[in-house]
Amino acid sequence: MDIRETFARNLRLARQEKGLSQEELAHLADIDRTYVSSLERCVYSPSIEVLDRLAKALNVEAADLIKRSDK
């Protein structure tokens, strides 16, 4: 699994664990909902600034969103 797939999986899981829709997360991170969808589908890679905003909106460390699982 490459870094973009890892990020997409972690983003989706973190969002779902918080009980947020893509639209709610987008609002909290001040980005477009379609961009959140594209990130979760591996269409785009986030900039470091967007990664930080998403992490803050999800109340997680940015590193948690790109950390590979041991599985």
N, CA, C and O atoms as CSV, one atom per row, in Angstrom:
chain,resi,resn,atom,element,x,y,z
A,1,MET,N,N,0.852,-1.176,0.000
A,1,MET,CA,C,0.000,0.000,0.000
A,1,MET,C,C,0.899,1.240,0.000
A,1,MET,O,O,1.785,1.381,0.842
A,2,ASP,N,N,0.652,2.131,-0.958
A,2,ASP,CA,C,1.475,3.341,-1.006
A,2,ASP,C,C,0.954,4.397,-0.031
A,2,ASP,O,O,-0.101,4.223,0.579
A,3,ILE,N,N,1.689,5.473,0.106
A,3,ILE,CA,C,1.377,6.501,1.098
A,3,ILE,C,C,0.014,7.149,0.839
A,3,ILE,O,O,-0.692,7.500,1.784
A,4,ARG,N,N,-0.355,7.308,-0.420
A,4,ARG,CA,C,-1.649,7.914,-0.724
A,4,ARG,C,C,-2.797,7.001,-0.288
A,4,ARG,O,O,-3.802,7.471,0.245
A,5,GLU,N,N,-2.641,5.704,-0.516
A,5,GLU,CA,C,-3.659,4.737,-0.084
A,5,GLU,C,C,-3.724,4.670,1.445
A,5,GLU,O,O,-4.803,4.577,2.029
A,6,THR,N,N,-2.567,4.719,2.072
A,6,THR,CA,C,-2.521,4.712,3.533
A,6,THR,C,C,-3.238,5.936,4.086
A,6,THR,O,O,-4.055,5.822,5.000
A,7,PHE,N,N,-2.933,7.105,3.532
A,7,PHE,CA,C,-3.592,8.336,3.970
A,7,PHE,C,C,-5.103,8.251,3.760
A,7,PHE,O,O,-5.873,8.596,4.655
A,8,ALA,N,N,-5.526,7.797,2.589
A,8,ALA,CA,C,-6.958,7.710,2.276
A,8,ALA,C,C,-7.677,6.812,3.274
A,8,ALA,O,O,-8.748,7.155,3.774
A,9,ARG,N,N,-7.075,5.652,3.559
A,9,ARG,CA,C,-7.687,4.720,4.508
A,9,ARG,C,C,-7.762,5.343,5.900
A,9,ARG,O,O,-8.803,5.283,6.554
A,10,ASN,N,N,-6.661,5.939,6.351
A,10,ASN,CA,C,-6.633,6.530,7.684
A,10,ASN,C,C,-7.586,7.714,7.811
A,10,ASN,O,O,-8.225,7.893,8.848
A,11,LEU,N,N,-7.680,8.514,6.767
A,11,LEU,CA,C,-8.606,9.645,6.777
A,11,LEU,C,C,-10.044,9.163,6.907
A,11,LEU,O,O,-10.800,9.670,7.736
A,12,ARG,N,N,-10.419,8.192,6.094
A,12,ARG,CA,C,-11.778,7.664,6.139
A,12,ARG,C,C,-12.085,7.061,7.514
A,12,ARG,O,O,-13.142,7.325,8.087
A,13,LEU,N,N,-11.170,6.258,8.036
A,13,LEU,CA,C,-11.387,5.634,9.343
A,13,LEU,C,C,-11.515,6.674,10.447
A,13,LEU,O,O,-12.409,6.577,11.288
A,14,ALA,N,N,-10.627,7.670,10.453
A,14,ALA,CA,C,-10.680,8.708,11.484
A,14,ALA,C,C,-11.984,9.495,11.387
A,14,ALA,O,O,-12.604,9.808,12.403
A,15,ARG,N,N,-12.394,9.810,10.170
A,15,ARG,CA,C,-13.650,10.558,9.976
A,15,ARG,C,C,-14.834,9.742,10.482
A,15,ARG,O,O,-15.700,10.270,11.180
A,16,GLN,N,N,-14.877,8.467,10.136
A,16,GLN,CA,C,-15.979,7.605,10.555
A,16,GLN,C,C,-15.985,7.386,12.068
A,16,GLN,O,O,-17.050,7.343,12.683
A,17,GLU,N,N,-14.801,7.247,12.668
A,17,GLU,CA,C,-14.717,7.085,14.122
A,17,GLU,C,C,-15.262,8.297,14.857
A,17,GLU,O,O,-15.824,8.170,15.944
A,18,LYS,N,N,-15.096,9.473,14.263
A,18,LYS,CA,C,-15.618,10.705,14.861
A,18,LYS,C,C,-17.097,10.917,14.530
A,18,LYS,O,O,-17.724,11.847,15.036
A,19,GLY,N,N,-17.645,10.054,13.684
A,19,GLY,CA,C,-19.054,10.175,13.313
A,19,GLY,C,C,-19.344,11.358,12.410
A,19,GLY,O,O,-20.442,11.914,12.438
A,20,LEU,N,N,-18.359,11.743,11.608
A,20,LEU,CA,C,-18.513,12.900,10.731
A,20,LEU,C,C,-18.783,12.476,9.296
A,20,LEU,O,O,-18.245,11.478,8.819
A,21,SER,N,N,-19.613,13.237,8.622
A,21,SER,CA,C,-19.782,13.060,7.185
A,21,SER,C,C,-18.628,13.764,6.485
A,21,SER,O,O,-17.906,14.551,7.097
A,22,GLN,N,N,-18.462,13.479,5.217
A,22,GLN,CA,C,-17.445,14.192,4.447
A,22,GLN,C,C,-17.728,15.686,4.459
A,22,GLN,O,O,-16.805,16.496,4.553
A,23,GLU,N,N,-18.982,16.046,4.365
A,23,GLU,CA,C,-19.350,17.461,4.359
A,23,GLU,C,C,-19.013,18.132,5.686
A,23,GLU,O,O,-18.513,19.256,5.706
A,24,GLU,N,N,-19.285,17.445,6.792
A,24,GLU,CA,C,-18.969,18.016,8.104
A,24,GLU,C,C,-17.458,18.187,8.278
A,24,GLU,O,O,-16.999,19.216,8.773
A,25,LEU,N,N,-16.697,17.185,7.873
A,25,LEU,CA,C,-15.241,17.281,7.965
A,25,LEU,C,C,-14.725,18.419,7.093
A,25,LEU,O,O,-13.867,19.192,7.518
A,26,ALA,N,N,-15.242,18.518,5.890
A,26,ALA,CA,C,-14.817,19.586,4.983
A,26,ALA,C,C,-15.073,20.955,5.607
A,26,ALA,O,O,-14.230,21.847,5.518
A,27,HIS,N,N,-16.221,21.121,6.231
A,27,HIS,CA,C,-16.553,22.391,6.873
A,27,HIS,C,C,-15.565,22.690,8.006
A,27,HIS,O,O,-15.071,23.812,8.119
A,28,LEU,N,N,-15.280,21.694,8.840
A,28,LEU,CA,C,-14.361,21.895,9.963
A,28,LEU,C,C,-12.941,22.216,9.493
A,28,LEU,O,O,-12.228,22.991,10.131
A,29,ALA,N,N,-12.539,21.613,8.370
A,29,ALA,CA,C,-11.180,21.818,7.854
A,29,ALA,C,C,-11.108,22.956,6.844
A,29,ALA,O,O,-10.033,23.269,6.334
A,30,ASP,N,N,-12.251,23.575,6.555
A,30,ASP,CA,C,-12.324,24.686,5.598
A,30,ASP,C,C,-11.803,24.286,4.215
A,30,ASP,O,O,-11.005,24.992,3.599
A,31,ILE,N,N,-12.291,23.117,3.746
A,31,ILE,CA,C,-12.010,22.662,2.392
A,31,ILE,C,C,-13.310,22.193,1.763
A,31,ILE,O,O,-14.319,22.061,2.455
A,32,ASP,N,N,-13.301,21.944,0.482
A,32,ASP,CA,C,-14.497,21.538,-0.234
A,32,ASP,C,C,-14.809,20.061,0.013
A,32,ASP,O,O,-13.898,19.238,0.108
A,33,ARG,N,N,-16.087,19.732,0.115
A,33,ARG,CA,C,-16.494,18.352,0.360
A,33,ARG,C,C,-16.027,17.425,-0.745
A,33,ARG,O,O,-15.636,16.288,-0.480
A,34,THR,N,N,-16.063,17.896,-1.972
A,34,THR,CA,C,-15.633,17.031,-3.075
A,34,THR,C,C,-14.139,16.734,-2.987
A,34,THR,O,O,-13.679,15.701,-3.474
A,35,TYR,N,N,-13.382,17.637,-2.366
A,35,TYR,CA,C,-11.953,17.399,-2.175
A,35,TYR,C,C,-11.734,16.298,-1.134
A,35,TYR,O,O,-10.860,15.449,-1.306
A,36,VAL,N,N,-12.519,16.311,-0.067
A,36,VAL,CA,C,-12.446,15.240,0.935
A,36,VAL,C,C,-12.741,13.909,0.265
A,36,VAL,O,O,-12.025,12.931,0.481
A,37,SER,N,N,-13.783,13.866,-0.543
A,37,SER,CA,C,-14.130,12.649,-1.268
A,37,SER,C,C,-12.977,12.193,-2.157
A,37,SER,O,O,-12.647,11.008,-2.191
A,38,SER,N,N,-12.375,13.117,-2.864
A,38,SER,CA,C,-11.255,12.790,-3.752
A,38,SER,C,C,-10.046,12.285,-2.967
A,38,SER,O,O,-9.342,11.385,-3.424
A,39,LEU,N,N,-9.805,12.854,-1.800
A,39,LEU,CA,C,-8.706,12.379,-0.958
A,39,LEU,C,C,-8.960,10.948,-0.501
A,39,LEU,O,O,-8.052,10.118,-0.508
A,40,GLU,N,N,-10.186,10.667,-0.106
A,40,GLU,CA,C,-10.526,9.329,0.375
A,40,GLU,C,C,-10.523,8.285,-0.748
A,40,GLU,O,O,-10.409,7.088,-0.487
A,41,ARG,N,N,-10.648,8.740,-1.976
A,41,ARG,CA,C,-10.626,7.823,-3.123
A,41,ARG,C,C,-9.258,7.790,-3.807
A,41,ARG,O,O,-9.119,7.191,-4.874
A,42,CYS,N,N,-8.271,8.411,-3.223
A,42,CYS,CA,C,-6.894,8.440,-3.748
A,42,CYS,C,C,-6.771,9.177,-5.078
A,42,CYS,O,O,-5.854,8.905,-5.852
A,43,VAL,N,N,-7.668,10.091,-5.345
A,43,VAL,CA,C,-7.583,10.873,-6.579
A,43,VAL,C,C,-6.509,11.951,-6.435
A,43,VAL,O,O,-5.754,12.217,-7.371
A,44,TYR,N,N,-6.450,12.564,-5.257
A,44,TYR,CA,C,-5.475,13.609,-4.974
A,44,TYR,C,C,-4.681,13.274,-3.721
A,44,TYR,O,O,-5.099,12.461,-2.896
A,45,SER,N,N,-3.534,13.913,-3.598
A,45,SER,CA,C,-2.748,13.875,-2.365
A,45,SER,C,C,-2.849,15.256,-1.729
A,45,SER,O,O,-2.834,16.265,-2.434
A,46,PRO,N,N,-2.952,15.309,-0.400
A,46,PRO,CA,C,-3.102,16.615,0.232
A,46,PRO,C,C,-1.770,17.354,0.346
A,46,PRO,O,O,-0.703,16.745,0.414
A,47,SER,N,N,-1.862,18.665,0.364
A,47,SER,CA,C,-0.675,19.455,0.699
A,47,SER,C,C,-0.438,19.288,2.199
A,47,SER,O,O,-1.312,18.803,2.916
A,48,ILE,N,N,0.715,19.679,2.661
A,48,ILE,CA,C,1.031,19.593,4.085
A,48,ILE,C,C,0.077,20.461,4.904
A,48,ILE,O,O,-0.266,20.113,6.034
A,49,GLU,N,N,-0.353,21.597,4.332
A,49,GLU,CA,C,-1.280,22.489,5.032
A,49,GLU,C,C,-2.655,21.828,5.177
A,49,GLU,O,O,-3.283,21.912,6.232
A,50,VAL,N,N,-3.110,21.176,4.115
A,50,VAL,CA,C,-4.412,20.497,4.171
A,50,VAL,C,C,-4.335,19.312,5.130
A,50,VAL,O,O,-5.275,19.071,5.888
A,51,LEU,N,N,-3.244,18.581,5.107
A,51,LEU,CA,C,-3.047,17.478,6.045
A,51,LEU,C,C,-3.174,17.986,7.479
A,51,LEU,O,O,-3.833,17.355,8.305
A,52,ASP,N,N,-2.554,19.109,7.773
A,52,ASP,CA,C,-2.620,19.694,9.107
A,52,ASP,C,C,-4.040,20.120,9.464
A,52,ASP,O,O,-4.495,19.869,10.580
A,53,ARG,N,N,-4.737,20.752,8.543
A,53,ARG,CA,C,-6.117,21.189,8.819
A,53,ARG,C,C,-7.045,20.004,9.053
A,53,ARG,O,O,-7.908,20.051,9.929
A,54,LEU,N,N,-6.868,18.937,8.266
A,54,LEU,CA,C,-7.686,17.738,8.462
A,54,LEU,C,C,-7.402,17.103,9.821
A,54,LEU,O,O,-8.325,16.705,10.531
A,55,ALA,N,N,-6.131,17.013,10.176
A,55,ALA,CA,C,-5.760,16.435,11.468
A,55,ALA,C,C,-6.360,17.240,12.614
A,55,ALA,O,O,-6.899,16.669,13.562
A,56,LYS,N,N,-6.269,18.561,12.529
A,56,LYS,CA,C,-6.849,19.409,13.578
A,56,LYS,C,C,-8.360,19.237,13.648
A,56,LYS,O,O,-8.926,19.173,14.739
A,57,ALA,N,N,-9.014,19.162,12.504
A,57,ALA,CA,C,-10.470,18.991,12.470
A,57,ALA,C,C,-10.887,17.649,13.071
A,57,ALA,O,O,-11.955,17.532,13.674
A,58,LEU,N,N,-10.038,16.648,12.900
A,58,LEU,CA,C,-10.325,15.307,13.435
A,58,LEU,C,C,-9.767,15.109,14.837
A,58,LEU,O,O,-9.993,14.072,15.461
A,59,ASN,N,N,-9.034,16.110,15.332
A,59,ASN,CA,C,-8.414,16.044,16.658
A,59,ASN,C,C,-7.452,14.854,16.775
A,59,ASN,O,O,-7.459,14.118,17.762
A,60,VAL,N,N,-6.628,14.692,15.736
A,60,VAL,CA,C,-5.588,13.661,15.723
A,60,VAL,C,C,-4.279,14.325,15.304
A,60,VAL,O,O,-4.272,15.461,14.830
A,61,GLU,N,N,-3.195,13.620,15.479
A,61,GLU,CA,C,-1.904,14.099,14.997
A,61,GLU,C,C,-1.830,13.887,13.488
A,61,GLU,O,O,-2.344,12.895,12.972
A,62,ALA,N,N,-1.201,14.804,12.793
A,62,ALA,CA,C,-1.053,14.661,11.342
A,62,ALA,C,C,-0.348,13.347,11.002
A,62,ALA,O,O,-0.683,12.692,10.015
A,63,ALA,N,N,0.619,12.973,11.817
A,63,ALA,CA,C,1.346,11.722,11.582
A,63,ALA,C,C,0.424,10.512,11.615
A,63,ALA,O,O,0.678,9.519,10.933
A,64,ASP,N,N,-0.648,10.588,12.407
A,64,ASP,CA,C,-1.589,9.468,12.480
A,64,ASP,C,C,-2.283,9.230,11.139
A,64,ASP,O,O,-2.682,8.106,10.834
A,65,LEU,N,N,-2.424,10.275,10.349
A,65,LEU,CA,C,-3.108,10.140,9.065
A,65,LEU,C,C,-2.227,9.527,7.980
A,65,LEU,O,O,-2.727,9.075,6.951
A,66,ILE,N,N,-0.929,9.514,8.212
A,66,ILE,CA,C,-0.041,8.916,7.192
A,66,ILE,C,C,0.701,7.697,7.721
A,66,ILE,O,O,1.529,7.116,7.020
A,67,LYS,N,N,0.403,7.312,8.953
A,67,LYS,CA,C,1.077,6.175,9.560
A,67,LYS,C,C,0.553,4.867,8.982
A,67,LYS,O,O,-0.655,4.638,8.921
A,68,ARG,N,N,1.476,4.018,8.563
A,68,ARG,CA,C,1.104,2.705,8.061
A,68,ARG,C,C,0.781,1.782,9.223
A,68,ARG,O,O,1.431,1.837,10.266
A,69,SER,N,N,-0.217,0.941,9.043
A,69,SER,CA,C,-0.549,-0.021,10.093
A,69,SER,C,C,0.443,-1.165,10.048
A,69,SER,O,O,1.116,-1.375,9.038
A,70,ASP,N,N,0.532,-1.892,11.125
A,70,ASP,CA,C,1.449,-3.025,11.217
A,70,ASP,C,C,0.903,-4.258,10.499
A,70,ASP,O,O,1.602,-5.261,10.354
A,71,LYS,N,N,-0.325,-4.179,10.060
A,71,LYS,CA,C,-0.967,-5.328,9.417
A,71,LYS,C,C,-0.502,-5.519,8.003
A,71,LYS,O,O,-0.949,-6.444,7.325
